[in-house]
Amino acid sequence: MQPVGQLHVVMGHMFSGKTSALLKDIHESERANIQRMVVTHAMDTRYDTNHVVSHIGDSREAIPVTHLTSLWFTVEYHEAKAIFIDEAQFFSDLYEFVEHAVDVDAKYVYVYGLDGDYKRRVFGDITRIIPLADTVTKLTGQCAICNDGTRALFSKRMTESKDQVEIGTSEHYEPVCRRHYA
C-alpha cells in the first residue's frame, strides 16, 4: 500500500495562539521522534530570522524561505516526514507546495497562518488549501478592549498604513471582538 500524507490547517487572527499551537505540535513530533522540518517566511524578521517565535518568546529553529517550492530540492525536505509552515499567508506558492507534499510525497504538513487581514479580507492562499485539509482549526483570542474574556475574532490595525502587509507586534495590532472591530 502506498503511503498517504495529511494536511492540518490552523488559522486565526493576530494573537490567537497560532504560533503557540505550532510550537506545541513541533514538541509532540519531537517526543514521537518524527523527522521534521520547520519553515517560516523570510520576510518575518520581527523576533529572529532563523526561528519561529511566539509573542511570549517561545521558539524553535526554522528555515526562512521566500518560496516553499524551493524546499523540494533540499535534503531536509526529503528526510522530513512532517513539515511545519508558519506565516503561511505570505507564501504565494502555498497551494502548489502543499498539494504536492501531501498527495505526491506523502508528507504530514501542518500549516499555520492568518485567514484574513486587518480589513477582514482573505489573506494569501490559506483559505484555498482548506478543501485539501484533513483538519481545519480556527483559533480565537480575547478582545483586548473588552478585557473580560470576550472572544476576539479579528486583528485591528493601530497604525495608519494602508498596505495589506505590515508585519508587526502588539504595537501594530490588537485582537478585537466583532463589536470593537467596527
N, C-alpha and C positions, 0 to 999 in steps of 0.2 A: 504494500500500500504506500502511495506517495505521501510524503509529509505535507501538512497543511499549516498555513500561517494564521495569524489572528491580528485584528486591529482593535485597539481600545482608544477611545477619544475622550479626553477630559477638557472641558471648556468652561469659560465663565468670564466675568469682568475682572478688572484690576483688583487685587487684594481679596480675591475669592478663595485663595488657597491652592491654586493650580500647581505652583512650584513645590509647595509642601507635599502635595499628593504625589508629584513626580519623585521627589526625594524618598518618600515612603515606599513607592513601588520599586525604585532602584535598590533600596535597602533590602526589600524582600527578595529581589533577584540575586543579590549578593549572598544572602543567607541560604538560598537554594543552589548556589554555585553555578548560576546560569551565565554563560559568556554574554556580555552585553556591550553596547556602545551607547554613549550619551552624547547628544548633539544639541547645539544651540545656534541661533543665528549670529553671525559675526558682527552684525550691526548693534547688538545689545551689549554694550560695554559699561552698563550702569555700575556694577559692583566689581566685576572681574572679567577678563577676556577669555580665560580658559576654564571657567567653572559655571555651573548652573547655581545661582544663589537665590535663596528665598528672601523676602523682605525682612525676615527676622534674623538673617545671617547664616542659616544652614547652607551647606554647599557640597557639591560633588564635582569632580573633574569632568569636563566636557570638551568636545571637539567643535570649535567655531567654524561654520561654513556659510557661504552665501547661497549655494545651490546643493540641495540634497543629493541630486543625481551624481554629483562628483564623488560621492562616497562609494558608488558601485565599483570603483577602481582601486579601493583600498583593502589592505589585508584585514583591518579592523572590521570592515563590513562583512567580509566573507567568513570571518571567525565568529561573529556575533550571532547568537540565537535571538536575542531581544535587542530592540533599538528603541531608545527613548528620545523623543524630539520635543524640545522646549521652544517656546516662542514660535509655534507653528504658523501663526498668521503672517509671518514675514517671508515665508518660503513660496516663491512663485511656482515652483515645481513640486509642491506637496502632493497633489493628486497623483501625478505620474510616478513619483517615488514610492508612495505608499502602496499603490496598486501593484507595482512590480515587486516590491519587497514582500508583500503578503501573499499574493497569488502565484508568483513565479518562483521566488526564492524561499518561500515558506518561513518567513521571519515573523516573530511576535513584535508588532510595532505598537508603541504607546505614544500618543500624540497629545500635547498639552498646549493650549493657546486661547487667545481671545476669540469669542464668536462674533463680537461686534465692536465697533469703535465708539468714541465718545459721543457720536451723533446717533448711535444705535443702528448704524448701517453695517451690513456684512463686511467683515474684515478678513481679507485673504481667502484662502480656499478651505479653511477648516470645515465649514458647513457643507462643502462639496463632497467631502470624504465620508459623511455620515452614512450614505447608502452602502458603503463598503464595510462599515464597522460591525464588529461583534457586540461591542458595548459602547454606549454613549452616556457620559455623566456631565450634567450641568451643575456647576458649583455656584453658590451664592455666599456673600459675606454679610456683614452687619452694616447698616446705614450709619455713616459717620456723623450725620446731622441729627437723626433721631437719638442715637446713642442709647437705645433702650432694648436692643436685641432685634429690632425690625430688620427683616431680610433686605439686603441690598441686591439689586438686580442689574445695576448699570454702573459704568465708570463716568464720573463727571469731571471734565477738564477744568482746571482752575487757572489756566493761563490763557493768553489772548491768541495764541497760534491757531490758525485755521487749517493747517496741514493735517492730513489723516494720521500720519505717523509722527509722533513726538514721544520718543522713549523717555519715560520719566518715573518718578517715585511719588511718595506721598506729598511732595511739594507741587506736583503737577496734576495729580488725580486724587479723587476720593470716591469710595464706594457709597452709592446712594440708593434709596428705595424709589419706587415709581413717583411718589408724591414730591420728593425733593429733587428728582431729576428735572422736573418742569421749571 
